[in-house]
Amino acid sequence: MWSGETGMSFDIEELARLLSLLQPAPPGWVEAAQDLPRLRAGIDRLVAMAEEDAEIRARVVADLERALAEAGIDPTPRALAEARRRLET
């Protein structure tokens, strides 16, 4: 039996049994989770370039979808939203 900070205790076998009852994550969720680090790194690079150079920033803001594609990032709605959010700050 394990007791965490919350004071709740459980048996590891019971936890394993409960976890086995869960449905597997949908394939889209798994793919998104796998792509997230690459997506964040690509957006980090693009935002850093935009912060360093006003001309690059103007081009990125004017056509974000194209800028993402040229940076090797699939311009999905999620990628566009994340890049917009990062560029606003």
C-alpha positions in Angstrom: 0.0 0.0 0.0 1.2 3.5 -0.8 0.2 6.7 0.9 0.8 10.0 -0.9 0.8 13.6 0.3 -3.0 13.6 0.2 -3.2 10.9 2.8 -5.0 8.7 0.3 -3.7 5.1 0.1 -4.2 2.5 -2.5 -2.8 -0.8 -3.5 -0.6 -0.9 -6.6 -2.5 -3.9 -8.0 -5.8 -2.2 -7.6 -4.4 0.9 -9.4 -3.1 -1.4 -12.2 -6.5 -3.1 -12.5 -8.3 0.3 -12.6 -5.9 1.6 -15.3 -6.5 -1.5 -17.4 -10.2 -0.7 -17.5 -9.5 2.6 -19.3 -9.9 2.8 -23.1 -6.7 3.5 -25.0 -6.1 7.1 -26.0 -7.4 7.9 -29.5 -4.7 7.8 -32.2 -5.1 11.5 -32.8 -4.3 12.3 -29.2 -1.2 10.1 -29.3 0.0 11.7 -32.6 -0.6 15.2 -31.2 1.3 14.4 -28.0 4.2 13.0 -30.1 4.3 16.1 -32.4 4.0 18.7 -29.6 7.7 18.9 -28.7 8.7 19.4 -32.4 5.9 21.9 -32.9 6.9 23.9 -29.9 10.6 23.9 -30.9 9.7 25.1 -34.4 7.5 27.9 -33.1 10.2 28.8 -30.6 12.7 29.3 -33.5 10.2 31.3 -35.6 9.2 33.6 -32.7 12.9 34.1 -31.8 13.7 35.2 -35.3 10.6 37.5 -35.4 11.8 39.1 -32.1 15.2 39.7 -33.4 14.3 41.2 -36.8 11.4 43.6 -37.4 11.3 42.8 -41.1 11.0 39.1 -40.4 8.3 39.8 -37.8 6.3 41.8 -40.3 6.5 38.9 -42.9 5.6 36.3 -40.3 2.6 38.3 -39.0 1.4 39.2 -42.6 1.3 35.5 -43.6 1.6 33.2 -40.6 0.5 30.1 -42.4 3.2 30.5 -45.1 5.8 31.3 -42.4 5.0 28.1 -40.5 5.1 26.0 -43.7 8.4 27.5 -44.7 9.7 26.7 -41.2 8.7 23.0 -41.7 5.6 23.2 -39.5 2.3 22.0 -40.7 0.1 25.1 -40.4 -2.8 23.3 -38.6 -5.3 25.4 -36.7 -3.6 24.4 -33.4 -0.1 25.5 -34.7 -1.5 28.8 -36.0 -3.3 29.5 -32.7 -0.1 28.7 -30.7 2.1 30.8 -33.0 -0.4 33.8 -32.8 -0.5 33.6 -29.1 3.3 33.5 -28.8 3.7 36.4 -31.3 1.3 38.6 -29.3 3.4 38.5 -26.2 
